[in-house]
């Protein structure tokens, strides 16, 4: 086995490296080496995940109106989740023989068009009908990719006991927080970024175990500070008493924070309590390479949003998952390859939304099944013979070892997570053979509406009647609503009503996080070579970890 190989990506033509350890992993997983570079592989996978685009449509089983991640003109058969999880249908009924005269992916797509798909994923949720990819949520609205949350609005990748929060991204175990990004274990904090263990902090960044701080950056175990200056309890409380949450004051506070953050050194990478790891926002992990937003993991590579052991090339996968390759949203599973949204399963290949299954190939929507191919039941002996024959067939058709083609995604490219990380124009997407969703949600009927730019500057000027109006977003011009719970939150905290819709606010927050790329730079203090998620033309002061820790005093 050679130390490493340099290959040309068959899509973008750039060279990428396959190391000896990569080759050993491919041998163990019994898969061929990839033909696409890591970025193109990630782009292909993320086309299969629509996290936050919702539509009103009819359930294809009952005809009732439902909320779904699939638009009304989707070619797929969509069932309300109560029907999908019920006993009125069985995915095995859609099983079929495999035709060895045709490509596998072509036949898989035909199966996908026939097997009902679930409209949303909300498991064990209460009064959270407008959430997706959530579990254990109570009284929550437009929250995505979260769990164990209560009384929360507009939060993404969020939960773990969080409550009474709004407009949060990648934030866990927090309470009474607003406009937070990468905030963990926080209480009553607004406009904070990359903070942990904080309380009553506002417009702060990179704080740990702090409280009563305003406009601060890079502090540790401090309190009663304004713009990084300790002012004492009396002066701080007087400052906050005189502070008003007007749009102008908020704008000025953000500008001062931006100026301060350019004076305070940044750490090259956010890696905590980890060994031999390379990436950004990694914690409690070991041997993780080119990993982003990974926790409690070991031996993973090219992993985004994960919690797993022994895996490569995955997006949003983990929680008791081991030996996983080229997958999206796989949980509590072992030996899973080229699968999408499968859980509590083992030994699956090319499966989509299968739960508690074993030894299945090319199946969709199965529950508690084993030895199935294209949803058809086989005996154990027949299954393994067919599986081996099918793998050889895919070698001939040059399909083996590749994730599902992006053209097979059930979502338009613009509705998928790929558009967030690898944006394309409609024209370029269609030229690449991708699909595009042109459906637009209709304007709300029976509601008065006003441009959000005409909203009053302070919450005191807003009438309770605002919940009966539709607001036109200042950014994308889509219409959005203010819910009674939301209005109560603004009134309680004295916050002005936002002029941007929830989606525009989400993408504004997401844009503040460094891209999931690594650059070669030198430390701006000691000149040591380092990897960082800050590009060389960025204005921040970037230190290696050693110099950064020294700068904290």
C-alpha positions as CSV (number, residue, x, y, z in Angstrom):
1,X,0.0,0.0,0.0
2,X,1.5,3.3,-1.1
3,X,2.0,6.2,1.5
4,X,-0.5,8.3,-0.4
5,X,-2.1,8.8,-3.8
6,X,-2.8,12.0,-5.7
7,X,-6.0,11.7,-7.8
8,X,-7.8,14.1,-10.1
9,X,-11.4,14.8,-9.2
10,X,-13.6,13.6,-12.1
11,X,-15.9,16.6,-11.5
12,X,-13.8,19.7,-10.8
13,X,-10.4,18.2,-11.9
14,X,-8.5,19.4,-8.8
15,X,-6.0,17.1,-7.3
16,X,-6.8,15.4,-3.9
17,X,-4.9,13.1,-1.7
18,X,-5.7,9.6,-0.5
19,X,-3.4,8.6,2.4
20,X,-2.4,5.2,3.5
21,X,-4.8,5.4,6.4
22,X,-7.6,6.4,4.0
23,X,-6.8,3.3,1.9
24,X,-6.9,1.1,5.0
25,X,-10.3,2.4,5.9
26,X,-11.6,1.8,2.4
27,X,-10.3,-1.8,2.6
28,X,-12.0,-2.3,6.0
29,X,-15.3,-0.9,4.7
30,X,-15.0,-2.9,1.5
31,X,-15.4,0.1,-0.8
32,X,-13.4,1.4,-3.7
33,X,-11.4,4.7,-3.5
34,X,-13.5,7.8,-4.2
35,X,-13.4,9.5,-7.6
36,X,-14.5,12.9,-6.4
37,X,-12.5,15.3,-4.2
38,X,-13.7,15.9,-0.6
39,X,-15.5,19.1,-1.4
40,X,-17.4,17.6,-4.4
41,X,-18.3,14.6,-2.3
42,X,-19.7,16.9,0.5
43,X,-21.6,18.9,-2.1
44,X,-23.3,15.8,-3.5
45,X,-24.3,14.6,-0.1
46,X,-25.8,17.9,1.1
47,X,-28.1,18.0,-1.9
48,X,-30.1,15.3,-0.1
49,X,-30.9,17.4,3.0
50,X,-33.6,20.1,3.1
51,X,-33.5,21.3,6.6
52,X,-35.6,24.5,6.8
53,X,-37.7,25.1,3.7
54,X,-41.4,24.3,4.4
55,X,-44.5,24.2,2.2
56,X,-48.2,23.8,2.6
57,X,-49.5,20.8,0.5
58,X,-51.9,17.9,0.5
59,X,-51.2,14.6,2.1
60,X,-51.2,12.0,-0.7
61,X,-52.9,9.5,1.6
62,X,-55.7,11.5,3.2
63,X,-56.0,14.7,1.1
64,X,-55.6,16.8,4.1
65,X,-53.5,20.0,4.2
66,X,-50.1,19.4,5.8
67,X,-46.8,21.2,6.3
68,X,-43.9,19.5,4.4
69,X,-40.4,19.9,3.2
70,X,-41.7,18.9,-0.2
71,X,-43.5,21.5,-2.3
72,X,-46.9,20.7,-3.8
73,X,-45.5,20.0,-7.2
74,X,-43.0,17.5,-6.0
75,X,-43.1,14.2,-8.1
76,X,-42.8,12.2,-4.9
77,X,-45.6,10.6,-2.9
78,X,-45.8,12.5,0.5
79,X,-47.7,11.2,3.6
80,X,-48.4,13.1,6.8
81,X,-46.1,11.8,9.5
82,X,-49.0,10.3,11.5
83,X,-50.0,8.2,8.5
84,X,-46.4,7.4,7.6
85,X,-45.7,5.9,11.0
86,X,-49.1,4.2,11.1
87,X,-50.2,0.7,10.0
88,X,-52.2,1.6,6.9
89,X,-49.3,0.9,4.5
90,X,-46.2,-1.3,4.3
91,X,-43.1,-0.3,2.4
92,X,-42.4,-3.9,1.5
93,X,-45.5,-3.9,-0.8
94,X,-43.4,-1.7,-3.1
95,X,-40.7,-4.3,-3.4
96,X,-39.5,-5.3,-6.9
97,X,-36.9,-7.5,-8.7
98,X,-33.7,-6.0,-9.8
99,X,-33.1,-5.8,-13.5
100,X,-29.4,-6.6,-14.3
101,X,-29.8,-5.0,-17.7
102,X,-30.2,-1.6,-16.2
103,X,-28.2,0.7,-13.9
104,X,-28.9,0.5,-10.2
105,X,-29.5,4.2,-9.6
106,X,-32.1,4.3,-12.3
107,X,-34.1,1.6,-10.6
108,X,-33.6,3.1,-7.2
109,X,-35.1,6.4,-8.3
110,X,-38.1,4.6,-9.7
111,X,-38.6,3.0,-6.3
112,X,-38.2,6.4,-4.7
113,X,-41.0,7.8,-6.8
114,X,-43.4,5.0,-5.6
115,X,-42.6,4.6,-1.9
116,X,-44.3,7.3,0.3
117,X,-42.1,9.8,1.9
118,X,-42.7,11.4,5.3
119,X,-43.7,15.1,5.2
120,X,-41.7,16.1,8.3
121,X,-39.7,14.5,11.0
122,X,-40.9,15.5,14.5
123,X,-40.6,12.6,16.9
124,X,-42.2,12.8,20.4
125,X,-43.0,16.5,19.9
126,X,-45.9,18.5,21.3
127,X,-47.4,21.7,19.8
128,X,-44.4,22.0,17.4
129,X,-46.0,21.3,14.1
130,X,-43.9,23.8,12.2
131,X,-40.6,22.3,13.2
132,X,-38.5,19.8,11.3
133,X,-35.8,17.2,12.2
134,X,-36.7,17.7,15.8
135,X,-37.4,15.4,18.7
136,X,-38.8,16.0,22.2
137,X,-39.8,19.6,21.4
138,X,-42.6,21.3,23.2
139,X,-44.3,24.6,22.3
140,X,-41.7,25.4,19.7
141,X,-42.0,27.1,16.3
142,X,-39.9,27.0,13.2
143,X,-37.0,25.2,14.8
144,X,-34.8,22.8,12.8
145,X,-32.4,20.0,13.6
146,X,-32.8,20.1,17.3
147,X,-34.1,18.2,20.3
148,X,-35.2,18.4,23.9
149,X,-36.3,22.1,23.6
150,X,-39.2,24.0,25.0
151,X,-40.9,27.3,24.2
152,X,-38.4,28.2,21.5
153,X,-38.7,30.0,18.2
154,X,-36.5,30.2,15.1
155,X,-33.7,28.0,16.4
156,X,-31.4,25.7,14.3
157,X,-29.1,23.0,15.6
158,X,-30.3,23.7,19.1
159,X,-31.6,22.0,22.2
160,X,-30.3,19.8,25.0
161,X,-32.7,21.3,27.6
162,X,-32.9,24.8,26.1
163,X,-35.9,26.8,26.9
164,X,-37.4,30.2,26.2
165,X,-34.9,31.1,23.5
166,X,-35.3,32.7,20.1
167,X,-33.1,33.1,17.0
168,X,-30.3,30.8,18.0
169,X,-27.9,28.8,15.9
170,X,-25.7,26.0,17.1
171,X,-26.6,26.6,20.7
172,X,-27.3,24.2,23.5
173,X,-28.5,24.0,27.1
174,X,-29.4,27.7,27.3
175,X,-32.3,29.7,28.6
176,X,-33.8,33.1,27.9
177,X,-31.4,33.8,25.1
178,X,-31.8,35.7,21.9
179,X,-29.7,36.0,18.7
180,X,-27.0,33.6,19.8
181,X,-24.4,31.7,17.7
182,X,-22.3,28.9,19.1
183,X,-23.6,29.6,22.6
184,X,-23.6,26.8,25.2
185,X,-24.9,26.8,28.8
186,X,-26.0,30.4,28.7
187,X,-28.7,32.3,30.6
188,X,-30.3,35.6,29.5
189,X,-27.8,36.5,26.8
190,X,-28.4,38.5,23.6
191,X,-26.2,38.8,20.5
192,X,-23.5,36.6,21.8
193,X,-21.1,34.4,19.7
194,X,-18.8,31.5,20.6
195,X,-19.5,31.7,24.3
196,X,-20.0,29.1,27.1
197,X,-21.1,29.2,30.7
198,X,-22.2,32.9,30.5
199,X,-25.1,34.8,32.0
200,X,-26.6,38.3,31.5
201,X,-24.1,39.1,28.7
202,X,-24.9,41.2,25.6
203,X,-23.0,41.8,22.4
204,X,-20.1,39.5,23.5
205,X,-17.8,37.1,21.7
206,X,-15.4,34.3,22.9
207,X,-16.4,34.5,26.6
208,X,-16.0,31.6,29.1
209,X,-17.6,31.5,32.5
210,X,-18.5,35.2,32.5
211,X,-21.5,37.2,33.7
212,X,-22.7,40.8,33.4
213,X,-20.6,41.7,30.5
214,X,-21.5,44.1,27.6
215,X,-19.6,44.4,24.3
216,X,-16.7,42.2,25.4
217,X,-14.4,39.9,23.5
218,X,-12.0,37.1,24.7
219,X,-12.7,37.3,28.5
220,X,-12.4,34.4,31.0
221,X,-14.2,34.3,34.3
222,X,-14.9,38.0,34.5
223,X,-17.9,40.1,35.4
224,X,-19.2,43.7,35.3
225,X,-17.2,44.6,32.2
226,X,-18.0,47.0,29.4
227,X,-16.0,46.8,26.2
228,X,-13.4,44.7,28.0
229,X,-13.0,47.2,30.8
230,X,-13.9,46.2,34.4
231,X,-16.3,48.9,35.7
232,X,-17.6,47.4,38.9
233,X,-21.1,46.3,39.9
234,X,-22.6,49.8,40.6
235,X,-21.4,51.4,37.4
236,X,-22.4,48.4,35.3
237,X,-25.9,48.2,36.7
238,X,-26.3,51.9,36.1
239,X,-25.2,51.5,32.5
240,X,-27.7,48.7,32.0
241,X,-30.5,50.7,33.7
242,X,-30.0,53.5,31.2
243,X,-29.6,51.2,28.2
244,X,-32.5,51.1,25.8
245,X,-32.9,48.4,23.2
246,X,-33.6,50.7,20.3
247,X,-32.5,49.8,16.7
248,X,-30.0,52.6,16.7
249,X,-28.4,51.5,20.0
250,X,-28.3,47.9,18.9
251,X,-26.6,49.0,15.6
252,X,-24.0,51.1,17.6
253,X,-23.3,48.2,20.0
254,X,-22.7,45.8,17.1
255,X,-20.3,48.3,15.5
256,X,-18.3,48.7,18.7
257,X,-18.1,44.9,19.1
258,X,-16.8,44.6,15.5
259,X,-14.1,47.2,16.2
260,X,-13.1,45.6,19.4
261,X,-12.9,42.1,17.9
262,X,-10.3,43.3,15.5
263,X,-8.1,44.3,18.4
264,X,-8.3,41.1,20.4
265,X,-6.4,38.0,19.1
266,X,-8.3,35.0,17.7
267,X,-7.3,31.4,18.1
268,X,-6.5,29.8,14.7
269,X,-8.9,26.9,15.3
270,X,-11.7,26.2,17.8
271,X,-10.5,22.8,19.2
272,X,-11.2,21.9,22.8
273,X,-10.2,18.9,25.0
274,X,-9.2,16.9,21.9
275,X,-6.1,15.0,20.7
276,X,-4.6,14.9,17.2
277,X,-7.5,16.8,15.6
278,X,-7.7,19.1,12.6
279,X,-10.7,21.2,11.8
280,X,-12.9,23.8,13.5
281,X,-15.3,23.6,16.4
282,X,-14.1,20.1,17.6
283,X,-14.5,19.1,21.2
284,X,-13.9,16.0,23.3
285,X,-12.5,14.1,20.3
286,X,-9.5,12.2,19.1
287,X,-8.0,11.6,15.7
288,X,-10.5,13.7,13.7
289,X,-9.2,15.2,10.5
290,X,-10.9,17.9,8.3
291,X,-13.8,17.8,10.7
292,X,-16.2,20.7,11.5
293,X,-18.6,20.9,14.4
294,X,-17.7,17.5,15.7
295,X,-18.0,16.4,19.3
296,X,-17.3,13.2,21.2
297,X,-15.8,11.5,18.2
298,X,-12.9,9.4,17.3
299,X,-11.2,8.4,14.0
300,X,-13.3,10.4,11.6
301,X,-12.4,12.3,8.5
302,X,-14.2,14.7,6.2
303,X,-17.0,14.9,8.8
304,X,-19.4,17.8,9.3
305,X,-21.8,18.1,12.2
306,X,-21.0,14.7,13.7
307,X,-20.7,12.5,16.8
308,X,-19.3,9.2,15.7
309,X,-16.4,6.7,15.7
310,X,-14.6,5.3,12.7
311,X,-16.1,7.2,9.8
312,X,-15.4,9.2,6.7
313,X,-17.4,11.5,4.4
314,X,-20.5,12.2,6.4
315,X,-22.8,15.1,7.0
316,X,-25.0,15.3,10.2
317,X,-24.3,11.8,11.5
318,X,-23.7,10.3,14.8
319,X,-24.9,9.5,18.3
320,X,-23.7,5.9,18.9
321,X,-22.7,5.5,15.3
322,X,-19.7,3.4,14.3
323,X,-18.1,2.6,10.9
324,X,-20.0,4.8,8.6
325,X,-19.0,6.0,5.1
326,X,-20.6,8.5,2.6
327,X,-23.8,9.1,4.5
328,X,-26.2,11.8,5.5
329,X,-28.2,11.9,8.8
330,X,-27.3,8.4,10.1
331,X,-27.8,7.8,13.8
332,X,-27.3,4.9,16.3
333,X,-26.1,2.6,13.5
334,X,-23.1,0.4,12.5
335,X,-21.5,-0.4,9.2
336,X,-23.6,2.0,7.1
337,X,-22.5,2.9,3.6
338,X,-24.0,5.3,1.1
339,X,-27.2,5.9,3.1
340,X,-29.5,8.8,3.8
341,X,-31.5,9.3,7.0
342,X,-31.2,5.8,8.4
343,X,-31.2,5.0,12.2
344,X,-30.8,2.2,14.6
345,X,-29.6,-0.1,11.9
346,X,-26.7,-2.1,10.7
347,X,-25.1,-3.4,7.5
348,X,-27.0,-1.1,5.1
349,X,-26.0,-0.1,1.6
350,X,-27.7,2.6,-0.5
351,X,-30.7,2.9,1.7
352,X,-33.0,5.9,2.4
353,X,-35.0,6.5,5.5
354,X,-34.8,3.0,6.9
355,X,-35.2,2.4,10.7
356,X,-34.2,-0.6,12.8
357,X,-33.1,-2.6,9.7
358,X,-30.3,-5.0,9.0
359,X,-28.7,-6.3,5.9
360,X,-30.6,-4.2,3.3
361,X,-29.5,-2.9,-0.1
362,X,-31.2,-0.1,-2.1
363,X,-34.3,0.1,0.2
364,X,-36.6,3.0,1.1
365,X,-38.8,3.5,4.0
366,X,-38.4,0.1,5.7
367,X,-38.9,-0.5,9.4
368,X,-37.7,-3.5,11.3
369,X,-36.7,-5.5,8.2
370,X,-33.7,-7.5,7.2
371,X,-32.5,-9.2,4.0
372,X,-34.2,-6.8,1.5
373,X,-33.2,-5.5,-1.8
374,X,-35.2,-2.7,-3.5
375,X,-37.7,-3.3,-0.7
376,X,-38.2,-7.0,-1.8
377,X,-37.8,-9.6,0.9
378,X,-35.2,-12.4,0.5
379,X,-34.0,-15.3,2.6
380,X,-30.7,-14.8,4.2
381,X,-28.9,-17.0,1.7
382,X,-30.7,-15.4,-1.3
383,X,-29.9,-11.9,0.0
384,X,-26.1,-12.3,0.2
385,X,-26.0,-14.0,-3.2
386,X,-28.0,-11.1,-4.7
387,X,-26.0,-8.5,-2.8
388,X,-22.7,-9.8,-4.1
389,X,-24.1,-10.0,-7.7
390,X,-25.5,-6.5,-7.4
391,X,-22.1,-5.1,-6.2
392,X,-20.4,-6.7,-9.2
393,X,-23.1,-5.2,-11.5
394,X,-22.5,-1.8,-10.1
395,X,-18.8,-2.2,-10.8
396,X,-19.6,-2.8,-14.4
397,X,-22.0,0.2,-14.6
398,X,-19.4,2.3,-12.7
399,X,-21.8,3.1,-9.9
400,X,-20.1,1.2,-7.1
401,X,-18.5,3.3,-4.4
402,X,-20.4,6.4,-5.2
403,X,-23.1,8.2,-3.2
404,X,-26.4,8.7,-4.9
405,X,-26.1,11.2,-7.8
406,X,-27.2,14.7,-6.8
407,X,-29.7,14.5,-9.7
408,X,-31.6,11.9,-7.7
409,X,-32.2,14.2,-4.7
410,X,-35.9,14.6,-3.8
411,X,-35.2,18.3,-3.2
412,X,-34.4,21.1,-5.6
413,X,-30.8,22.2,-5.2
414,X,-31.9,25.6,-3.9
415,X,-33.9,23.9,-1.1
416,X,-31.0,21.8,0.0
417,X,-28.1,22.4,2.4
418,X,-25.8,22.3,-0.7
419,X,-27.1,25.7,-1.6
420,X,-25.9,27.0,1.8
421,X,-22.4,25.7,1.5
422,X,-21.9,25.4,-2.3
423,X,-24.2,28.1,-3.8
424,X,-25.2,27.9,-7.4
425,X,-27.4,30.0,-9.7
426,X,-30.5,28.4,-11.1
427,X,-28.8,28.4,-14.5
428,X,-25.6,26.7,-13.3
429,X,-27.5,24.1,-11.3
430,X,-29.7,23.1,-14.3
431,X,-26.6,23.0,-16.5
432,X,-25.1,20.5,-14.0
433,X,-28.1,18.2,-14.3
434,X,-29.4,19.3,-10.9
435,X,-33.1,20.0,-10.1
436,X,-34.3,23.4,-9.0
437,X,-37.5,24.2,-7.1
438,X,-39.4,27.1,-8.7
439,X,-42.4,26.8,-6.5
440,X,-43.1,29.9,-4.4
441,X,-45.3,29.9,-1.3
442,X,-48.4,32.1,-2.0
443,X,-48.9,35.4,-0.2
444,X,-51.0,35.0,2.9
445,X,-54.7,35.4,2.3
446,X,-57.0,37.4,4.6
447,X,-54.2,39.2,6.3
448,X,-53.2,42.8,6.2
449,X,-49.6,43.3,5.4
450,X,-47.0,46.0,5.7
451,X,-43.3,46.3,4.8
452,X,-41.2,45.5,7.8
453,X,-39.2,48.7,7.1
454,X,-42.2,50.6,8.4
455,X,-42.2,49.0,11.8
456,X,-41.8,51.3,14.8
457,X,-38.3,51.7,16.2
458,X,-39.2,50.5,19.7
459,X,-41.4,47.8,21.0
460,X,-43.4,50.3,23.1
461,X,-44.9,51.7,19.9
462,X,-46.1,48.3,18.7
463,X,-49.7,47.3,19.1
464,X,-50.8,43.7,20.0
465,X,-52.6,43.7,16.7
466,X,-49.3,43.2,14.9
467,X,-49.9,39.4,15.2
468,X,-52.8,39.8,12.7
469,X,-50.5,41.3,10.1
470,X,-48.1,39.8,7.6
471,X,-44.7,41.6,7.4
472,X,-42.7,42.0,4.2
473,X,-39.1,41.1,4.9
474,X,-36.6,43.9,4.4
475,X,-34.2,41.5,2.8
476,X,-35.9,38.9,0.6
477,X,-39.4,40.5,0.4
478,X,-41.0,37.3,1.6
479,X,-43.9,37.6,4.1
480,X,-43.5,36.5,7.7
481,X,-45.6,36.6,10.9
482,X,-45.1,37.6,14.5
483,X,-46.5,35.1,16.8
484,X,-48.2,35.9,20.2
485,X,-45.4,34.1,22.1
486,X,-42.8,36.0,20.1
487,X,-44.4,39.4,20.7
488,X,-44.6,38.6,24.4
489,X,-40.9,37.9,24.4
490,X,-40.1,41.2,22.7
491,X,-42.2,43.1,25.2
492,X,-40.7,41.4,28.2
493,X,-37.2,42.1,27.1
494,X,-37.8,45.5,25.5
495,X,-36.5,44.3,22.1
496,X,-37.6,45.8,18.8
497,X,-39.4,43.6,16.3
498,X,-36.9,42.5,13.6
499,X,-37.3,43.7,10.1
500,X,-35.9,40.6,8.5
501,X,-37.8,37.3,8.2
502,X,-36.6,34.2,10.2
503,X,-34.7,32.8,7.2
504,X,-32.8,36.0,6.5
505,X,-32.0,36.3,10.2
506,X,-30.7,32.7,10.2
507,X,-28.4,33.2,7.2
508,X,-27.2,36.4,8.7
509,X,-26.2,34.5,11.9
510,X,-24.7,31.6,9.9
511,X,-22.6,34.1,7.8
512,X,-20.7,35.1,11.0
513,X,-19.2,31.7,11.4
514,X,-16.0,31.0,9.5
515,X,-16.3,28.9,6.3
516,X,-15.6,25.2,6.7
517,X,-12.2,25.5,5.0
518,X,-8.7,25.4,6.2
519,X,-5.9,27.8,5.1
520,X,-2.2,27.8,5.6
521,X,-1.0,30.8,7.5
522,X,1.6,31.9,10.0
523,X,0.9,33.0,13.6
524,X,0.8,36.8,13.7
525,X,2.9,36.7,16.9
526,X,5.5,33.9,16.7
527,X,5.4,33.2,12.9
528,X,4.8,29.5,13.4
529,X,3.1,27.8,10.5
530,X,-0.5,26.8,11.3
531,X,-3.8,25.8,9.8
532,X,-6.7,28.1,10.4
533,X,-10.3,28.8,9.2
534,X,-9.3,32.5,8.8
535,X,-8.2,33.3,5.2
536,X,-5.0,35.3,4.9
537,X,-6.9,38.4,3.7
538,X,-9.1,38.5,6.9
539,X,-8.6,41.6,9.1
540,X,-8.5,39.7,12.5
541,X,-5.4,39.1,14.5
542,X,-4.9,35.3,14.4
543,X,-2.6,33.4,16.8
544,X,-1.6,29.8,17.0
545,X,-3.0,28.0,20.0
546,X,0.1,28.5,22.2
547,X,0.2,32.3,21.6
548,X,-3.5,32.6,22.0
549,X,-3.5,31.0,25.4
550,X,-0.6,33.1,26.5
551,X,-2.6,36.2,25.4
552,X,-5.4,35.3,27.8
553,X,-3.0,35.9,30.7
